Amino acid sequence: MCHPDFVFYTQVDTPHPGADGFINPEKKNFDAFEEFRMPIKTMLAEGNKVAAHLVFEGKQTGECLGIPPSGNFLRFSLMMLLTIADGKIIEKRAHYDRQDIIRQLSARS
C-alpha cells in the first residue's frame, strides 16, 4: 500500500522514509500492547488527501516509550493525514498527545 517514495512523519515533522521507516518505529509500540484495538472513528477524503480519527486501546504488556510494562490500560485518540499518489500512500502524518500516553502508562494502579 506504500508508494516507493513513502515518508512517515511523526510528531514535530520528524521524517521516517520508506515503508520500514513506518514499520520499525511503530512495531515496537504495537508489540507492547496485548490485543490492542485501533478502530477508525471518522474518515474524510478529498482529492489526494485522507484524514482519519482513530482511538487506540490496549493493555500494556511490554516496554513502550521507555516505560516498563505496567499492565495499565491505554486509551488515546490520534489523527492521521494521508497523501495518495499513484493509488498508494506516499505520506503519512500522525498527531497524538504523547504526554497523555506517558501519564496513562506511568499511573499506579
Secondary structure, 3 states (H helix, E strand, C coil): CEEEEEEEEEHHHEEEEHHHHHHHHHHHHHHCEEEEECCEEEEEEECCEEEEEEEEEEEECCCECCECCCCCEEEEEEEEEEEEECCEEEEEEEEECHHHHHHHHHCCC
